[in-house]
């Protein structure tokens, strides 16, 4: 009989503790009484709309994931199975990436028969296109800072350069050989090598463009959820508010991606609250309230949706305690 500590649920505990602790920390830093007052004065209809935009984010990310899996060799996977596996993966964001991807690879293997190693590399390519998409979302900061159009044009050019760069394998391998000697890239480079070797078809020009564009649409929806949260806190809808929200959202998410924390928990929240305070001049209590409400409507809503899939479809997905022992070994 397996010890409870080997279950998939046990793997979530450190991430949940960290996530809850960060939200409480934001409350304290923003002055708990003042943050609570912001919650009381918040127009909660906007929170429901933010959740709706979060669902739009889920939908387009799912289309991107299903496209990647289909192109990666999992053609027997039905839309329904693919959707359940996608939502079921949300809670795993609170685990270390290798652990989370291993669980998803095992579940995918049980449903579709795709080898675990192949499935994991598909997920890694999916994460890579997510990073490129979020990077491109920063371009919409032009709506708030039109005087910086040249900077945002440079970002767009860098996005296109990254797409073309990934098409030239000898050049990529040469950069990898240099980059893996750098301390902050030594863990990332082997994963990128694995992506290229395991699924070269996903990194071709048009598949990568399509997955990145689906990602841009999905993350624009998530960034728009932050706009709605700010509207709920009393800010009028303007192009400047939309552009600022998307810019703050994108930079915060990029900081989370570059960090070693699961789902960027802690890093995303601190970066978002700091940017809202520094860039927009929000009072600390408003920045803290906006960040907490945004993360509840997006990340934590997805987390709960994933747990619901575990409860409803756990047996069909093969969510069993023994996986913890497999992954730890």
N, C-alpha and C positions, 0 to 999 in steps of 0.2 A: 504494500500500500504506500502511496506517495505522500510525503510530508507536505502540508499546506504551503510551506515556504517555497516549494517548487512549482506552484501553480502560476498561471498567467496573471491571476488577480494579485498575487503577492508582488509581482514585478512592478505593478503600478503604484504601490504604496509610497516609495520615496518621492516619485514625481508628484503625487497628489499632495503630500505634505509640503513639498517645495512650493507648489502652485498656490495652495491655500495660504501658506506663510507669506508669499509675495503680496497677495491681495490684502492681507491684514497689515503688512508692512506699509503698503501704499496708504491705507486708511490712517495709520499712525503718523506717517510723514506729512500727509495733507491736512492733519488735524482732524481726528475722528469725528468730533462734533460738527465741524464745518462740512466735512464730506457727507455726513449723514443728512445734514440740512439740504445739500445739493440733491441727494437721492429723494428727499421728501418733495422737493420742488420740481423734480424731473417729470416731463410729460411722457408717460409710459407707453403711449401709442407709438412713439418713435422707437422704443425698444423692440416692439413686435415687428415693426418695419425693418429694423436692423437684422433681426433673426431671419426675416424673409430674404433679405439680400445675402445673408449667410448661406441659406439654402440654395440660392442661385450659384454662389461660389461652389458649393458641394456638387451641384449638377454639372457644371462645366469641368470641374476637376475630375469628376467621374468619367465624363466623355473622354477626357485626355488619358486617364488611366486605362480605360477599356481599349482605346485606340492603341496604346503602347503594348498592352498585353496581347491584343490580336496580332499586331505586327511582330511581336516577340515570339510567337509560336503557340499561344494559348487560344486556338481558334474554336475549340469545343466548348469554351466557357460561354454560357448564356448571359444575356443582359441582366437577368434577375440575379444569377449567381455572382456575377461581376459586381453588381451594385451592393449586394450584401457584404461581400468581401471588402469592398472599398470603405463602406461605413464602419464595418467591424475593425478596420485598421486605425480609426481615429484615436481610441484610447491608448494604442501602442505608441503614440507620439510621446507619451510620458516615460517611455523606457529608453535606455540607450539605443542609438540607431541600429547597431548590429543585432541587438536582441529583438527589437521590433520588426526589422526586416526578415529575420529568421522565422519568427512566428508567422508573418504574412506569407513567406515562401512555403512553409509547411502546410498552411491552410489552403493555399492555391494548389499545391501538389495533390492534396486529398480530393479536391473538387474537380480539377482539370487534368491531372496527371503530368503537368509541366514540371520538369526537374527543379528542385528547390533552388539550386545555384543559379539556374536560368531566370527563375522568377525574381530572385533577389536583385540581379543585375538590371532587370526591367524596372524595378522600384527605384533603383539608384539613378537610372536615366530619367525617370519621372521627376525625382527630386532635382536633378540638374536643370531640367527645363523649367521647373518652378522657380529656381534661383534666377534664371535668365529672364523669366516673365516678370518677377517682382522688380528686378533691376530696371526693366523697361517701363514699369508703372511710374517710376520717378519722373519720367519725361512729362507727365501730366502736371507736374509742379509748375509748368509754364503758365498755367491758369492763374496761379497766385503770384508768381514772380516773373512776369513777361520780360523784365529787364535782364533776366539771366537766361534768355533763350539760347544763347551760344553754348552755355554749359549743358543745357538739356539736349541740345543738338549733338553735342559730343557724346553724351550718354547713349543716344540712339545709334550713333556711328559705332560706338564700342560694342553695342548689342549685335549689330550686323557683322562686325569684325569677329566676334566670338563664334557666330554661326559659321562663317567662312573658315575660320581657324580650325574648327573641329572637322572640316572636310579634308584637311591635308594631314594625313596620318604621320608621315615622317617628321613634319614640323611639330606635331603634337607630342610625339614620343621624345623628340629632342628637348622640348620645354619641360616635359615630365622628368627627364633625367636630371635636369638642373634644379627643378622645383622641389623634388623629393629630398634634397639636401638642406632645405630651409626648415627650421624648427616648426613654424606655424602651418606648413603645408605637407609635412612628412606623413601625416595620417590621411590627408585628403587625396593625395596623388594616387596611392594604390587603389582606392575606390574608383577614381576616374579611369585608371587603366583597366580595371575590371569591367567597367561600363563599356568601354570601347571594344574590348576583346570579346565580351559576352553577347553584345547586341549591336554590332556595327550598323545594322539596317535602321535602328532607331536614331542614329546620329547622322544619317544622310540628310542632305539639305532640306528637302520638302517635308519629310516626316518631322524633323526638328522644328521647322518653321510652323507647321500646323500645330504641334503640341505646345509650342511657346505661345502662339496666338490664343489657343484655348485657355492657356494659363493666364495670359494677360486679361482676358475677359473675366475669368473667375476671380482674379485678385483685384480687379477694378470693382467688382461687386463687394468684396470684403472691405476695400477702402471706402466705398460708398456707405457701408454700415457705420464707419466712424463719423462720416458727415452727418448721418441721421442721429447718432448719439449726441453730437454737438448741437444739433438743432433742438433736440429734446432738452438740452441744458439752457436753451434760450437764445441761441445764436441764429440770426436770419440766414436763409439760404442765399448764397452769392457764389459766383464763379471762384472768387478768392477763397471762400471757405472750402469748396470742393477741391481745389488745387492743393491747398494747405493740408487737408485731411489725407489726400492720396500720397503727398510727399512724406508726411509724418509716418503714415502707415507703412509705406515702402521702405523707408530708412530703418524703421524699427524692426520690420520683419527681416531685412538683410542682416542687421546686427544679430538677430536670433539665429539665423542660418549659419553665420560665421562663428558663433559661439559653440562651445562643446556641451551646452545644457540641452536636455531633452526638450524638443519643441521650442527651444529658445526661452523656456519659462524663466522668468526673472529678468532676463536680458531685454526681451521685447517690452515688458511692462515698464521697466526703469527707463529705457530709451524713449518710449512713447510719452511718458509723463514729463521727462526732461525736455524733449523737443517741443511739446505743447507749451511748456513754461518758457523756454528760451526763445523759440521762433515766433510764437504767437503772443507771448506775454500773458498767458493765462495765470490766474492765481493758483497756488499749489493745490488747493482743495478742488478746484474745477478740473485741473489736469488729472488729479488722482481719480476723481469720480468718473471722468470720461474714459480713462484707461480701464478701470475696473468694469464699467458697464460694457465697453467694447469687447473685452476678453470674455465676459460672461455670455454675450450674444453670439460670439463667433467660436472661439476655441472650446470653451467649456460646454456650450450647447452641442457641438460636434462630439465631444467626449461622452456626454450622456446619451446621445443618439447611438454611438457605437456600443455602449454598454447594453442598451436595449436590444440591439441585434444579437449580442452575446447571449442574452437571456432567451430570446425567441428562437434563434437559429443556431445556438451553440453546438448542439449535437451534429447537425448537418455540416457545420463548418469544421468539426473535429476539435473544438476547443476543450482540451483535456489536460489534466494535471501533469501527465507524463512529459508533455512538451517542455516544461521547465527543466526537467532533468536532462532531456536531449540537448537543449540549447546550452546548458551550463557545462556539458561534458566536452 
